[in-house]
Amino acid sequence: MTNEAIRSTSATVPDLSFAAGKSHALLSPLYLRLSLLVGLLALEWLPISVWVSTGRGGQSLARGLVVFLFLFLAFGYRKLRIVVPEVSRQLAGKALSWRFLAPHAGAMAVFIILSVLPAHNDALPPALLQTLWLLAGFLGISSAAFTFLPPRLWWILVRSTGYLWAFAAPAALVAWRFVVPLWSVWDSALWQPAIGSTFQLTRFLLSPLLADLIVNRATLEMGTPRFTVIVGGACSGLEGAGLMLVFTCGWLWFFRRECRFPQAFLLVPAGITVMWLLNGVRLAALILIGNAGFPAIAMGGFHSQAGWISFNLVALGVSMAAGRVPWWRNGPVLAASASSENPTAAYLVPFLAILAAAMLSRAVSGGFEWFYALRFFAAAAALWWFRRQYSQLDWHVSWFGPAVGVVVFILWMLLDPERGLHRDTTMPNALVASPAFLRISWLALRTLAAVLSVPIAEELAFRGFLIRRFISAEFEEISLRRFTWVGLFVSAFAFGALHGDRWVAGVLAGLLYAMAMLRRGKIMDAIAGHATTNALIALEVLSRNRWNLW
C-alpha cells in the first residue's frame, strides 16, 4: 500500500449511524480489537476499583496510566493514523491469540490476591509485595493487549510515534505524584533547597508589609503572633514547577509547527520561573489573610485553590505570549483581541467561566462554599454573550437523551466510591444553621447550576468542541455525527478526569453522552441526558440526604 493510499484511507472519519447494513470505519479490524480490549479491561477494572481497596496506590497508578494514554494518543494521533490502515490490513482475517488469555487470567488473579493482602504481613516484605503487585498488574494488562493485537503490530504502532513516550511518561509520573508524595521517594536534597528558596522569597515579600513578622529558619515557621504557618514540602513550589514543565513541553509539542525554535524553548524556564514567583506570592497572601482575621479562609479555600489559580493564569499567559510575540511565533501573529464571533470561544468560554468561578468561590470560602452560585451566574453570562452563535445549533431533543441520562445516573450510583460505607452524609452544618431564606436560595441556585448551566457548558466543550476538534481545526464545519476514535476517547477521559475520584463513572458518562449526540447529530440530546442525570442526583441528595454526591 502506498503512502498516498494510506493517507487517503486514514482521512476517513466515521459517521455514527444505526442504519442496518451501513459500512464504515467502525468495522475496521484494528478499531474493533482495540474496542474489545478496552471493554475487557474496563469490565475487569470496574469491580476491582470499586470493591477492592489495595492501599498500594492503585488508583493513582491508574490515573498515571490514563494521563500517559491521553497524551500519547493526543499528540501521536497524526502519526498513528498513517499506519492504522496498514495494521488493519494485516489483522484482517486473523484470529485472536487465545493463548494469552490464560496468562491474563492468572496474572489478574494474583493481582487481586496481592491487593487484599495487608501491607505488613509475615509472608512477604512490603517492598517485595509492592513489586509483585505491580508486576502482576503489568503482566495482566500486557497479556490482554497481546490477545487482541500481536506484539509485532503493537511495536509498529508505538514506533510510528517516535519518541513521544519520552514526553508522555514524565507527565504520567507527575500525575502519579498527586496521590503518592514524591518526597517519600526522592532524595531530600531536591526538596530542601526549594523549600529554603521559597521561604526566603516569602520573607522578602512580607517584610515591608508586616512590622511584627515572625521568622524561624530552623523550624521553617513564618507569620505573626496572630497567625503562623510552617513552610513544608507542599509549599516548596516544585509541584507547580512540575505542572508548568509538563504544560509548556506539551504546548510546544502540540503547536510545534507554529513555534519558532530554538527561541520558543525559553517559554519553559520562563513559565517555571513565573510559577515559582507566584508560589511565593501565594504564601505571602495566605499569611496576610490569616493575619487579617480570616484563618479559616486562609487555610481552607485559599490554600487549596490559589495554586490552581496561579497555574491557570501562567498557562494562559504562556499561550498568549507564544501566539502574540513575533520572536516566538513561526507565522502570522494572532490578533490581540478575540471577536465574539470566535467559534472556539463560544464552545469553551462557558465551561472556562465555570472553572474560574469555582476556583474563586473556593478560594474565598472557609469550611463551606457559600459562593457556589458564582458558577451559575458566570456560565449564564457567558452563554448569553454567545447566544447568537448558539442559534445555529439544532436544539430539538428526542427521548434518547433523557434515557441515556437515566442509565448514567444508575451507573453513577453503582460506581460511587463511598457506596456501602456508613459515613455521615447529612446536610452541612453551616447550611443547617443558616436562615431559611439563605438555605433555600443556596439549594435552588446549586440545583439550577447542576441541571441547567453545567450540562450546557460541559457538553458544548467536551462533546460539541473537543470531539470534532480532532477532525479539523474548522470544527464547526464538521457534522455532529462525525468523530474519530481518538477524539471520542480523549473527550471521555478528559470529562472523567474532571470528576476526581469518580473518574471511572465520568469516563463512562462521557462516552454515553457522546453516543446520545452522535446518534442524531444534535447537541441537545447530550445536554438533555446530562441534565437528566444531574437532576436525578439532585433529587437523591435532597430527598435521601446523599450529600456526598454533591
N, C-alpha and C positions, 0 to 999 in steps of 0.2 A: 504493500500500500504506500503510495507516495505521500510526501508531506502535505501537498496541496489537498489530496483526498482526505487525509487525516484532519486537516484544519476545517475542511468543509463539513465533514461528519460531526466533529466536535462542536461546531457552532450551533447545532440543532438544540433548541430549548424546548422541553416538554410542555405541552398544553394539557392540563389535567382535565380529563373527560371521563364520564361514567357511561358513555355510549358503548353498547356492546360491539365488539369486533373492531374497535378503532385501535390501530397500531401506532405506537410512538416510542420515544426513548425510554419510557418507563419499563419496557420489556428488555432493555439492554442486559446481557448476562452479567456484566460487572456490577451495574447498579442493583440488579436483583439479588446477587450474592452478598453485596455489602449490606443491603437492607435486611437480609436474613441474619447476617452476623450481628448487626446492631440489635435486631429483635431478640435474638438468643441471649446476648449479654444483658439486655435490659430486663428480660424476664427473670434472669438469674440474680441480677444485682438488686432489683426492687425488694424482694423479700429479705435479702441479706442486709441491705441498708436500713430497712425498717425494723426488723426483728432481731438482728444480731448486733450487739454492741461490742466492738473489738477493743476499744481503748488503746489502739495502736496506730492511730492516725489514718484509718481507712477512709473517712470522709474527706480529710484534707488531701490524701493521695489521689482520690477520685477527682477532686477539684483541680489538682495539678494536671492530671491527665486530660481533663476537659479543656483547660486552658491551652495545653500543648496541641491538642487536635484542632481547636478553634483557630489558633494562629497558623498552624501548619496548613490547614485547608484554605483559610482566608488568603494567605499570601502565596500559597503554591497553586492556587486554582488555575491560573492562566497556563502554567506549565503542565499541570496534571491533565487538563482537558485535551491536550495534544496527543497524549499516549493512551487515553481511555479507549478510543475506538480499536486500536491495535490489541490492547489487553482483552477487550470484549470479544474480538475475533478469535483469539487463542482459546478463550473459555467456551466458545460455542460448541455444544455437543459433548462437552466433557462432564463426567460425573463428579460429585463431591468426594472429597478424600475422607471417607468414613473412618479410616483407621486412626484419625486424630481424635475422634470423639471419646474413645476410652481413656486416653491420657488426660483429656479435658475434664471428664467426669471425676477421675481420680484426683487431679490437682485441685479442683473446686471443693471436693470432699475434704481434702487435707486443709485447704484454706479455711473452711468453715470450722473444722475441729480446732485448729490453732487460734481462730478468732475467739472462741468461747473459753479457751484456757486462761486462767489468771496469769497476769504478767509475772508474778512471783510464785513459782511452784517448785516442787522438789525434783521434777523430771528434767526440765530444761532451763538453762540460764536465760535471763531476759534478753541479752544480746543475740543469742542463738535462736530464741523463739521469734524475735523480730525478723531476723534474716530468713528463717524458714518460711515465715508468714508471707513476706514479700516475694520470695522465690516461688511459692505455691501460686500466688496471685498472678505473677508474670507467666508461669507455665500454663495456667488456666486460660488466660487471655490469648497467648500466642498459639496454643493448640487449637482453640476455637477459630482463630483467624486462618490457620493453615487448613482447617476443614473446608472452608469456603473458597479459599484462594491459595494456590501453591506458593511456597516460599519464593520461587523464581519470579513470579509475577508481582509479588509484594516488593521485591527488590527493584524491579523495573519502575514501579510507581514511586518508590522513595528516591531512587537515583535521579529520576526526571526533575526533582525539585532542587537538586544541587545541595547546597549547604544550609538550606532553610532550617533543618533540625537544630543547627547550632544556635539559631536565634530563638526558636520555639522552646528548647529545653531550659535555658535560663529563665524564660518567662514563666514556665511551669514551676520552676523552683521558687520563684518569688511568690506565686500563688500558694504553694505549699507553706511558705513562710507565715501566712496569716494564721494558720492553725497550730503549726509546730514551731515554736520560737527558735530562731536560728542561733540566739545567743547561748542556747544549751548545746549547740553543735560546733559553732565557730569558736575560734580562739578569742579570748577576751582582749587580745592585743588590737583587734579591729574595732571593738566597741568602745574601749576606754578613751582613745583619742577623740572619737566622735562625740562622746558624752562630754568630755572636757571642753572641746571647742564650742559646743552648743551652750554649755554652762557659762563660758566667758562671754559669748555673744549676747546671751540674755542679760547678764550682769551689765554689759556695756549699754544696752538699750534702756534698762531700768534705772541706772544710777542717776541720770538727770531728772527723773520723774518722781522718785521716792527718796525722801530725806532719811527715812528710818529703815532703809533696805538692810536686811539681814542676809549675810552670805557666809556659808560654811563649806569651804572647798573640800574638807576631809570627808564630810558626810553627804556632799552634793545637795545640801539644803539651801533654799533661797526663798525669800519672801519678806514679810513684815511681822510685827507682833500679832497682827490680826489674822494673817493667812500665810501659810508656808507650804511649799511643795518640795519634793525630792526629785531631782532630775535623774531619771533612770534610763535603762536601755531603750524603752519605748519612746523616750523623748530625745534620743540621740540624733534623729534626722535621717538615719540610714534607711529606714523603711520608706520614707518619702523619696529619698535619693534613688533607691532601687526601683520604685514605681516609675519615676521620671526617666530612669535609664531605659526601662522596658518600653515606655511610651515613645520616647524620642527615637530609639532604634527602630521600633515598629513603624513609626511615621515616616522615617527616612526610607525604609524598605518599601512601604506601600506606595509612596509618592516619589520613588527614586527617579522616574523619568522627568519629573518637574523640578528636581533639585539640582543645584549647581555644586558639583564636588570639585575639590575637597572642602570648599568653604562651608558647605552645609553641615559637615561633621561638627562644626563649632556649636551647633544647636544642642548637642548632647551635653557638653560641660556647662553651657550657658543655662540650660534648663535645670540641671542638677544644682548649680550654684544658687540660682534664684530660689529653688525649692528649699535648700538648706537655710538661706537667709529668712525666708518666710516661716520656717520652723521656729527660729529664734523669736520672731515677732509673735508667733502663736503663744509661746511660753510666757513672753512678757505680758501679752494681753490677758492670759489666763490669771496671772498673779494680780494684775490690776483689777480685774473683775472681782476676784475673790477678796482683795483688799477693800474694794468699794462696798462690801457687804452682801455680795451675791455668791457665796461659796458653792451653793447647790448648782447654780448655772455654770459656774466655772469648771467644776469637776464633773458635771453631768453632760448637758448638751454641748457646751462649747468645747470641752476637752475631746469629745468623740467626733465632732463634726468639723472643727476648724482645720484639721489636717486635710480632710477631703475637699473642703472649700478651696484651700490653698492649691492642692493638686489640680483641681479643675481649672482654676484661674491660670496657673502656669501652663498647663496643657493647651488651653485656649490661646494664651499669648504666644507659645511656640508655633502653633498652627498659623496664627495670623501673621507673625513675623516671617515665617518661611514663605508665605504666599504673597507678601506685600513688600518685601525688601529685595530689590533687584540683585544685590550681591549674592543672595542665597537662592534665588529662583531662576530656573532654566526655562525661559519662555516669558510670555506676557505677564505682567504683574496684575494681580487681582484688583478689582475696584475697591476703594476704601470703604464703601458702604454697600449694604445689601438692599436690594429693592424688595418691596412687599410681594412682588411677583416671582420671587425666587422659589421654584418648586420644592427644592430641598428644605428650605426653611419652613414651608407650610406643613411639611410632614414631620419635622423634627422639633421645631420650637415648642409646641405644646408639651411634648414629653420632657424636653430640657427645662422648661419652666417649672414643671412639677418637681424635677430633681433639685433645681436651685431653691425652690420654696421649701422643700423637705429639709435640705441642709440648713437653711436659715432658721426654720422653725425649731429644729432640734438644737441648733447652736444657742438659741436664747431661752431654751427650756431647762428646767431643773429635773425633777423626778417625773413630771407628766408633760406631754406635748400639748399645751393649751392652744398653740397657734397652728394646729393641723389644717385649719380652714384656709391658710395661705395657699396650700396646694390647689384647692378647688378654684379659688379666685385667680391664681396665676394661670392655670390651664384655661379657664373660661376666657380670660383676657386674650390669651394667645389664639384661641380658636375663633374668637370674634374678629381679631385682627386679620386673619386669613380666610374669612368666611366666603369671599368671592371665589377663591380658588377651590374651595370645597364644593361649591355649587356645581362643578363639572363632574363630580362623582355621582354614581347611582346609589341613592340612599334607601332603596326598597329592600325589605327584609323578608326572608322566607322562614318556614317553620324549622329548617335545618339548623340555623344559627342558634336559637334557644335550646334545641335538642342537644347540640354539642355542648352548650353551657351546662346543662344538667349532668351530662357524662363527666365533664371536667370537675364539677362540684363533687360528684361521688368519688372520683379519683383523689381529689384534694383531701377528702375526709379519710379515705383509706390509707393515704400516704403521709398523714400528719405525723411528724417526728415525735410528738408528745401523746400520740394515741395510746391509750391504755395506762398512761402514767397518771397517778392521782395527785394532780397539782392544783393549787388554788387558781381558778380561772374566773373569779368573780370580778365585778366592776372595780376599776382602780379606786383607791380610797379618795384620791383628790377629786375625782368626778362625783363620788357619792356625797362628799362633804360640801360640794358646791351648791349654790342656789338652783332651784328647779329650772328657771329660765335659762341659765347658763348651761346647765347639764343637757337640757333638751336641744338647745341651739347647737352645742358641740356635736351631739349624736346625729342631728339632722344633717349638718354640713359634712360630717365624716361619712355618712351613708350616701349623700349626694355625690361626693367625690368618688367613692368606690363604684357607684352604679353609673354615673354619667361621664365625668371628666376623665377619670383614669382609663376606662375602656377605650374611649375615643382616641386619646393621646397615645396610648401604648399600641393600639392596633395600627394607627397611622404610621408610627415609627417602625415597628417590628415587622408587620405584615405588608402594609402599603408601600413602605420605602425600602427596607433592608432586603427583602426577598428579590425585588425587581432590580435593585442597585447592582446585584451580582450579575445581572444580564447585560445591563448597559448603563452608562453614565446618564443617558437620556431616558431615565426610568419611567417618566410619565407617559412616554410613547409606547411602553410595554403593557400588554393586556394583563389584568389582574388574574388571569387564568394561566399565565405562563410562569415558569420557575426553573431554577437549577437546583440540583440536589444540595450543592454546597450552600447556596443562599437559603434554602429551606432549613437545613440543619443548623447553620450559623445563627439564623434568626431564632430558632427554637432554643439553642443553648444559651444565647445571649439573654433571652427572655427568662430562662431558668436561673441563670446567674443572678438576675435582678432580685430573685426571691430568696436569697440566702440559704438557710438550712432546708428549705422546701424546694431546692433546685430540681430534684428529680421530677416532682409533680409539675414544676414550672416548665420543664422541657416538654413533657407530655402535653401540657396545656397549650404550649406554643405550637406544637405540631397539629393538634386538633383544631385550634383556631385558624391555622393556615389552611387546613382541609376545608373548613367552612367557607373561607373566602375563595379558594381555588375552585370549588365545585361549580359556582355560578359566575365567578369573577366579580363579586360585589363585596366591597369592604364592609358594608353594613352587616352582613351575615356574621363576620368575625366579631364586630363590635357588639352585636346582639348576644352572641354566645358569651363573650367576656362579661357583658353587663349582667346576664342571667346568672353566671357563676358568682359574681361578686354580690348580687342581690341575695342569693341563697346563703352565702357565707354571712352577710349582714343579718339575715333572719336567724341563722343559727347562733350568732353572737348575742343578739338582743333577746331571743326567746329562751335560749338554753344556757346563757351565761358562759359561752365558749370564748372568752375574751383573749385566749391565747392565739386565736385565729386572726385577730387584729394586732 
